[in-house]
Amino acid sequence: MQKLKRLFTIKTKFEAFLVIYALALGATERGIVYMDQYPGVGGQLLALCCTGAVFMAGGKVIDAVDMQRRWQL
């Protein structure tokens, strides 16, 4: 079980940036769909919310990696 757990643990900042990149790709794709489904300001605001969520989640992921590194030292 420990080996399986290690596969889903983000250990380095590089891994964190890869996860954030994947989140950003999905969010921009979803934002494009929103702008297509809801033309005008409504779709643009929903797309902005998608990308804003990635910024917030990315910051938390990087902070968590830093905090984890401090606890191990």
MMTF fields as JSON, N, C-alpha, C and O atoms, coordinates in Angstrom:
{
  "mmtfVersion": "1.0.0",
  "mmtfProducer": "UNKNOWN",
  "numBonds": 291,
  "numAtoms": 292,
  "numGroups": 73,
  "numChains": 1,
  "numModels": 1,
  "chainsPerModel": [1],
  "groupsPerChain": [73],
  "chainIdList": ["A"],
  "bondAtomList": [4, 2, 8, 6, 12, 10, 16, 14, 20, 18, 24, 22, 28, 26, 32, 30, 36, 34, 40, 38, 44, 42, 48, 46, 52, 50, 56, 54, 60, 58, 64, 62, 68, 66, 72, 70, 76, 74, 80, 78, 84, 82, 88, 86, 92, 90, 96, 94, 100, 98, 104, 102, 108, 106, 112, 110, 116, 114, 120, 118, 124, 122, 128, 126, 132, 130, 136, 134, 140, 138, 144, 142, 148, 146, 152, 150, 156, 154, 160, 158, 164, 162, 168, 166, 172, 170, 176, 174, 180, 178, 184, 182, 188, 186, 192, 190, 196, 194, 200, 198, 204, 202, 208, 206, 212, 210, 216, 214, 220, 218, 224, 222, 228, 226, 232, 230, 236, 234, 240, 238, 244, 242, 248, 246, 252, 250, 256, 254, 260, 258, 264, 262, 268, 266, 272, 270, 276, 274, 280, 278, 284, 282, 288, 286],
  "bondOrderList": [1, 1, 1, 1, 1, 1, 1, 1, 1, 1, 1, 1, 1, 1, 1, 1, 1, 1, 1, 1, 1, 1, 1, 1, 1, 1, 1, 1, 1, 1, 1, 1, 1, 1, 1, 1, 1, 1, 1, 1, 1, 1, 1, 1, 1, 1, 1, 1, 1, 1, 1, 1, 1, 1, 1, 1, 1, 1, 1, 1, 1, 1, 1, 1, 1, 1, 1, 1, 1, 1, 1, 1],
  "groupList": [{"groupName": "MET", "atomNameList": ["N", "CA", "C", "O"], "elementList": ["N", "C", "C", "O"], "formalChargeList": [0, 0, 0, 0], "bondAtomList": [1, 0, 2, 1, 3, 2], "bondOrderList": [1, 1, 2], "singleLetterCode": "M", "chemCompType": "L-PEPTIDE LINKING"}, {"groupName": "GLN", "atomNameList": ["N", "CA", "C", "O"], "elementList": ["N", "C", "C", "O"], "formalChargeList": [0, 0, 0, 0], "bondAtomList": [1, 0, 2, 1, 3, 2], "bondOrderList": [1, 1, 2], "singleLetterCode": "Q", "chemCompType": "L-PEPTIDE LINKING"}, {"groupName": "LYS", "atomNameList": ["N", "CA", "C", "O"], "elementList": ["N", "C", "C", "O"], "formalChargeList": [0, 0, 0, 0], "bondAtomList": [1, 0, 2, 1, 3, 2], "bondOrderList": [1, 1, 2], "singleLetterCode": "K", "chemCompType": "L-PEPTIDE LINKING"}, {"groupName": "LEU", "atomNameList": ["N", "CA", "C", "O"], "elementList": ["N", "C", "C", "O"], "formalChargeList": [0, 0, 0, 0], "bondAtomList": [1, 0, 2, 1, 3, 2], "bondOrderList": [1, 1, 2], "singleLetterCode": "L", "chemCompType": "L-PEPTIDE LINKING"}, {"groupName": "ARG", "atomNameList": ["N", "CA", "C", "O"], "elementList": ["N", "C", "C", "O"], "formalChargeList": [0, 0, 0, 0], "bondAtomList": [1, 0, 2, 1, 3, 2], "bondOrderList": [1, 1, 2], "singleLetterCode": "R", "chemCompType": "L-PEPTIDE LINKING"}, {"groupName": "PHE", "atomNameList": ["N", "CA", "C", "O"], "elementList": ["N", "C", "C", "O"], "formalChargeList": [0, 0, 0, 0], "bondAtomList": [1, 0, 2, 1, 3, 2], "bondOrderList": [1, 1, 2], "singleLetterCode": "F", "chemCompType": "L-PEPTIDE LINKING"}, {"groupName": "THR", "atomNameList": ["N", "CA", "C", "O"], "elementList": ["N", "C", "C", "O"], "formalChargeList": [0, 0, 0, 0], "bondAtomList": [1, 0, 2, 1, 3, 2], "bondOrderList": [1, 1, 2], "singleLetterCode": "T", "chemCompType": "L-PEPTIDE LINKING"}, {"groupName": "ILE", "atomNameList": ["N", "CA", "C", "O"], "elementList": ["N", "C", "C", "O"], "formalChargeList": [0, 0, 0, 0], "bondAtomList": [1, 0, 2, 1, 3, 2], "bondOrderList": [1, 1, 2], "singleLetterCode": "I", "chemCompType": "L-PEPTIDE LINKING"}, {"groupName": "GLU", "atomNameList": ["N", "CA", "C", "O"], "elementList": ["N", "C", "C", "O"], "formalChargeList": [0, 0, 0, 0], "bondAtomList": [1, 0, 2, 1, 3, 2], "bondOrderList": [1, 1, 2], "singleLetterCode": "E", "chemCompType": "L-PEPTIDE LINKING"}, {"groupName": "ALA", "atomNameList": ["N", "CA", "C", "O"], "elementList": ["N", "C", "C", "O"], "formalChargeList": [0, 0, 0, 0], "bondAtomList": [1, 0, 2, 1, 3, 2], "bondOrderList": [1, 1, 2], "singleLetterCode": "A", "chemCompType": "L-PEPTIDE LINKING"}, {"groupName": "VAL", "atomNameList": ["N", "CA", "C", "O"], "elementList": ["N", "C", "C", "O"], "formalChargeList": [0, 0, 0, 0], "bondAtomList": [1, 0, 2, 1, 3, 2], "bondOrderList": [1, 1, 2], "singleLetterCode": "V", "chemCompType": "L-PEPTIDE LINKING"}, {"groupName": "TYR", "atomNameList": ["N", "CA", "C", "O"], "elementList": ["N", "C", "C", "O"], "formalChargeList": [0, 0, 0, 0], "bondAtomList": [1, 0, 2, 1, 3, 2], "bondOrderList": [1, 1, 2], "singleLetterCode": "Y", "chemCompType": "L-PEPTIDE LINKING"}, {"groupName": "GLY", "atomNameList": ["N", "CA", "C", "O"], "elementList": ["N", "C", "C", "O"], "formalChargeList": [0, 0, 0, 0], "bondAtomList": [1, 0, 2, 1, 3, 2], "bondOrderList": [1, 1, 2], "singleLetterCode": "G", "chemCompType": "PEPTIDE LINKING"}, {"groupName": "ASP", "atomNameList": ["N", "CA", "C", "O"], "elementList": ["N", "C", "C", "O"], "formalChargeList": [0, 0, 0, 0], "bondAtomList": [1, 0, 2, 1, 3, 2], "bondOrderList": [1, 1, 2], "singleLetterCode": "D", "chemCompType": "L-PEPTIDE LINKING"}, {"groupName": "PRO", "atomNameList": ["N", "CA", "C", "O"], "elementList": ["N", "C", "C", "O"], "formalChargeList": [0, 0, 0, 0], "bondAtomList": [1, 0, 2, 1, 3, 2], "bondOrderList": [1, 1, 2], "singleLetterCode": "P", "chemCompType": "L-PEPTIDE LINKING"}, {"groupName": "CYS", "atomNameList": ["N", "CA", "C", "O"], "elementList": ["N", "C", "C", "O"], "formalChargeList": [0, 0, 0, 0], "bondAtomList": [1, 0, 2, 1, 3, 2], "bondOrderList": [1, 1, 2], "singleLetterCode": "C", "chemCompType": "L-PEPTIDE LINKING"}, {"groupName": "TRP", "atomNameList": ["N", "CA", "C", "O"], "elementList": ["N", "C", "C", "O"], "formalChargeList": [0, 0, 0, 0], "bondAtomList": [1, 0, 2, 1, 3, 2], "bondOrderList": [1, 1, 2], "singleLetterCode": "W", "chemCompType": "L-PEPTIDE LINKING"}],
  "groupTypeList": [0, 1, 2, 3, 2, 4, 3, 5, 6, 7, 2, 6, 2, 5, 8, 9, 5, 3, 10, 7, 11, 9, 3, 9, 3, 12, 9, 6, 8, 4, 12, 7, 10, 11, 0, 13, 1, 11, 14, 12, 10, 12, 12, 1, 3, 3, 9, 3, 15, 15, 6, 12, 9, 10, 5, 0, 9, 12, 12, 2, 10, 7, 13, 9, 10, 13, 0, 1, 4, 4, 16, 1, 3],
  "groupIdList": [1, 2, 3, 4, 5, 6, 7, 8, 9, 10, 11, 12, 13, 14, 15, 16, 17, 18, 19, 20, 21, 22, 23, 24, 25, 26, 27, 28, 29, 30, 31, 32, 33, 34, 35, 36, 37, 38, 39, 40, 41, 42, 43, 44, 45, 46, 47, 48, 49, 50, 51, 52, 53, 54, 55, 56, 57, 58, 59, 60, 61, 62, 63, 64, 65, 66, 67, 68, 69, 70, 71, 72, 73],
  "secStructList": [7, 2, 2, 2, 2, 2, 2, 6, 7, 7, 7, 1, 2, 2, 2, 2, 2, 2, 2, 2, 2, 2, 2, 2, 2, 2, 2, 2, 2, 2, 2, 2, 2, 2, 2, 2, 2, 1, 6, 6, 2, 2, 2, 2, 2, 2, 2, 2, 2, 2, 2, 2, 2, 2, 2, 2, 2, 2, 2, 2, 2, 2, 2, 2, 2, 2, 2, 2, 2, 2, 2, 2, 7],
  "xCoordList": [0.823, 0.0, 0.87, 0.501, 2.012, 2.912, 3.451, 3.591, 3.752, 4.244, 3.186, 3.498, 1.953, 0.861, 0.659, 0.4, 0.778, 0.629, 1.72, 1.46, 2.951, 4.06, 3.854, 4.359, 3.116, 2.865, 2.026, 2.167, 1.154, 0.241, 0.65, -0.165, 1.891, 2.398, 3.301, 4.207, 3.045, 3.871, 5.041, 4.849, 6.262, 7.425, 8.316, 8.979, 8.336, 9.236, 8.426, 7.268, 9.077, 8.417, 8.199, 7.222, 9.103, 8.934, 7.638, 6.875, 7.388, 6.141, 4.938, 3.897, 5.083, 3.998, 3.699, 2.536, 4.743, 4.531, 3.885, 3.084, 4.21, 3.562, 2.069, 1.244, 1.732, 0.324, -0.41, -1.533, 0.222, -0.393, -0.581, -1.593, 0.389, 0.284, -0.912, -1.672, -1.071, -2.205, -3.534, -4.496, -3.578, -4.79, -5.082, -6.236, -4.039, -4.212, -4.729, -5.578, -4.219, -4.712, -6.2, -6.967, -6.593, -8.004, -8.88, -9.991, -8.377, -9.159, -9.33, -10.405, -8.285, -8.417, -9.344, -10.111, -9.28, -10.205, -11.648, -12.538, -11.868, -13.212, -13.642, -14.807, -12.703, -13.016, -13.429, -14.326, -12.788, -13.158, -14.575, -15.358, -14.891, -16.243, -17.273, -18.337, -16.944, -17.861, -18.081, -19.213, -17.007, -17.174, -17.971, -18.651, -17.889, -18.671, -20.142, -21.024, -20.413, -21.792, -22.498, -23.693, -21.755, -22.336, -21.611, -20.688, -22.016, -21.329, -21.524, -22.563, -20.508, -20.591, -19.841, -18.937, -20.248, -19.547, -19.701, -18.769, -20.848, -21.069, -20.067, -19.503, -19.846, -18.878, -17.459, -16.656, -17.15, -15.808, -15.561, -14.462, -16.58, -16.43, -16.253, -15.447, -16.998, -16.837, -15.448, -14.837, -14.95, -13.602, -12.562, -11.572, -12.77, -11.859, -11.866, -10.824, -13.028, -13.116, -12.341, -11.693, -12.404, -11.661, -10.158, -9.476, -9.655, -8.218, -7.825, -6.733, -8.698, -8.41, -8.312, -7.506, -9.13, -9.08, -7.734, -7.224, -7.161, -5.845, -4.778, -3.883, -4.855, -3.884, -3.961, -2.936, -5.177, -5.33, -4.86, -4.147, -5.25, -4.853, -3.349, -2.712, -2.785, -1.346, -0.538, 0.478, -0.989, -0.3, -0.34, 0.651, -1.484, -1.612, -0.726, -0.131, -0.636, 0.198, 1.67, 2.382, 2.119, 3.523, 3.802, 4.852, 2.872, 3.042, 3.107, 3.889, 2.285, 2.279, 3.598, 4.084, 4.181, 5.478, 6.555, 7.4, 6.533, 7.505, 7.34, 8.325, 6.102, 5.844, 6.285, 6.847, 6.027, 6.428, 7.944, 8.469, 8.643, 10.105, 10.64, 11.621, 9.998, 10.437, 10.238, 11.067, 9.145, 8.865, 9.857, 10.154, 10.378, 11.318, 12.716, 13.513, 13.03, 14.378, 14.497, 15.556],
  "yCoordList": [-1.196, 0.0, 1.264, 2.273, 1.205, 2.364, 2.709, 3.884, 1.68, 1.93, 2.622, 3.515, 2.212, 2.844, 4.286, 5.172, 4.512, 5.871, 6.791, 7.955, 6.271, 7.1, 7.553, 8.605, 6.773, 7.165, 8.438, 9.208, 8.659, 9.799, 10.92, 11.782, 10.913, 11.956, 12.889, 12.44, 14.181, 15.185, 15.494, 16.01, 15.175, 15.303, 16.501, 17.046, 16.91, 17.994, 19.112, 18.935, 20.268, 21.396, 21.105, 21.566, 20.345, 19.986, 19.204, 19.483, 18.232, 17.471, 18.381, 18.219, 19.329, 20.268, 21.104, 21.331, 21.56, 22.36, 21.524, 22.053, 20.237, 19.374, 19.224, 19.244, 19.075, 18.961, 20.268, 20.257, 21.385, 22.691, 22.909, 23.464, 22.473, 22.592, 21.787, 22.263, 20.574, 19.747, 20.392, 20.379, 20.952, 21.663, 22.855, 23.116, 23.572, 24.75, 24.355, 25.043, 23.256, 22.806, 22.476, 22.864, 21.764, 21.425, 22.643, 22.724, 23.588, 24.795, 25.664, 26.218, 25.782, 26.593, 25.921, 26.594, 24.598, 23.884, 24.092, 24.333, 23.997, 24.22, 25.674, 25.941, 26.606, 28.01, 28.259, 29.061, 27.583, 27.714, 27.199, 27.797, 26.082, 25.526, 26.501, 26.712, 27.088, 28.068, 29.256, 29.71, 29.762, 30.925, 30.553, 31.4, 29.286, 28.845, 28.685, 29.077, 28.108, 27.873, 29.15, 29.32, 30.047, 31.288, 32.476, 33.022, 32.882, 34.007, 35.309, 35.543, 36.122, 37.405, 37.408, 36.607, 38.34, 38.559, 37.367, 37.048, 36.71, 35.573, 34.453, 33.919, 34.096, 33.055, 33.469, 32.651, 34.741, 35.226, 35.2, 34.869, 35.548, 35.497, 34.066, 33.818, 33.123, 31.723, 31.209, 30.459, 31.605, 31.21, 31.814, 31.161, 33.024, 33.673, 32.957, 32.823, 32.503, 31.739, 30.43, 30.015, 29.782, 28.527, 28.762, 28.014, 29.779, 30.038, 30.567, 30.275, 31.332, 31.817, 30.69, 30.747, 29.669, 28.515, 27.808, 27.296, 27.778, 27.147, 27.942, 27.351, 29.252, 30.069, 29.804, 29.687, 29.712, 29.46, 28.063, 27.892, 27.072, 25.696, 25.514, 24.804, 26.146, 26.043, 26.61, 26.041, 27.729, 28.313, 27.4, 27.266, 26.772, 25.853, 24.62, 24.137, 24.117, 22.934, 23.261, 22.481, 24.403, 24.781, 25.025, 24.629, 25.673, 25.874, 24.544, 24.389, 23.589, 22.284, 21.549, 20.878, 21.667, 21.028, 21.675, 20.978, 22.996, 23.691, 23.291, 23.049, 23.221, 22.861, 21.422, 21.132, 20.543, 19.146, 19.034, 18.239, 19.821, 19.798, 20.315, 19.786, 21.344, 21.88, 20.869, 20.77, 20.122, 19.128, 17.978, 17.368, 17.672, 16.553, 16.937, 16.063, 18.217, 18.646, 18.645, 18.975],
  "zCoordList": [0.0, 0.0, 0.0, -0.601, 0.668, 0.72, -0.674, -1.014, -1.478, -2.831, -3.679, -4.467, -3.516, -4.253, -3.795, -4.609, -2.501, -1.956, -2.484, -2.788, -2.595, -3.089, -4.526, -4.918, -5.321, -6.708, -6.804, -7.754, -5.82, -5.868, -4.922, -4.591, -4.491, -3.614, -4.417, -5.119, -4.305, -4.975, -4.051, -2.95, -4.504, -3.64, -3.979, -3.096, -5.233, -5.645, -6.298, -6.676, -6.414, -7.084, -8.562, -9.151, -9.159, -10.575, -10.769, -11.695, -9.904, -9.977, -9.739, -10.375, -8.829, -8.559, -9.798, -10.132, -10.475, -11.682, -12.787, -13.558, -12.883, -13.871, -13.573, -14.486, -12.307, -11.92, -12.209, -12.713, -11.889, -12.146, -13.643, -14.071, -14.436, -15.893, -16.407, -17.25, -15.898, -16.311, -15.907, -16.675, -14.703, -14.275, -15.178, -15.518, -15.562, -16.416, -17.799, -18.366, -18.337, -19.648, -19.59, -20.472, -18.554, -18.405, -18.184, -18.709, -17.407, -17.119, -18.361, -18.59, -19.153, -20.37, -21.366, -22.055, -21.449, -22.333, -21.877, -22.692, -20.567, -20.035, -20.264, -20.561, -20.125, -20.376, -21.811, -22.07, -22.742, -24.16, -24.384, -25.122, -23.736, -23.859, -23.278, -23.86, -22.129, -21.536, -22.466, -22.636, -23.071, -23.963, -25.204, -25.784, -25.616, -26.765, -26.388, -27.153, -25.206, -24.78, -24.348, -24.59, -23.707, -23.195, -23.822, -23.218, -25.02, -25.663, -24.88, -24.263, -24.93, -24.247, -22.935, -22.7, -22.085, -20.825, -19.879, -19.14, -19.89, -19.0, -19.226, -18.271, -20.474, -20.798, -20.461, -20.014, -20.676, -20.345, -18.844, -18.399, -18.063, -16.608, -16.111, -15.214, -16.684, -16.3, -16.68, -15.92, -17.84, -18.247, -17.312, -16.983, -16.891, -15.95, -14.603, -13.962, -14.18, -12.925, -13.026, -12.065, -14.18, -14.37, -14.22, -13.519, -14.866, -14.781, -13.406, -12.919, -12.786, -11.436, -10.426, -9.497, -10.608, -9.702, -9.804, -8.808, -10.993, -11.161, -10.417, -9.813, -10.449, -9.719, -8.217, -7.544, -7.704, -6.268, -5.893, -4.904, -6.669, -6.373, -6.553, -5.775, -7.566, -7.794, -6.649, -6.251, -6.122, -4.972, -3.767, -3.049, -3.542, -2.416, -2.6, -1.637, -3.814, -4.075, -3.824, -3.193, -4.315, -4.114, -2.631, -2.125, -1.937, -0.492, 0.252, 1.191, -0.17, 0.488, 0.274, 1.185, -0.911, -1.171, -0.31, 0.253, -0.205, 0.652, 2.111, 2.81, 2.566, 3.95, 4.235, 5.292, 3.296, 3.463, 3.544, 4.324, 2.748, 2.761, 4.106, 4.629, 4.661, 5.954, 7.074, 7.978, 7.017, 8.056, 8.002, 9.029, 6.81, 6.68, 7.125, 7.468, 7.126, 7.546, 9.01, 9.544]
}
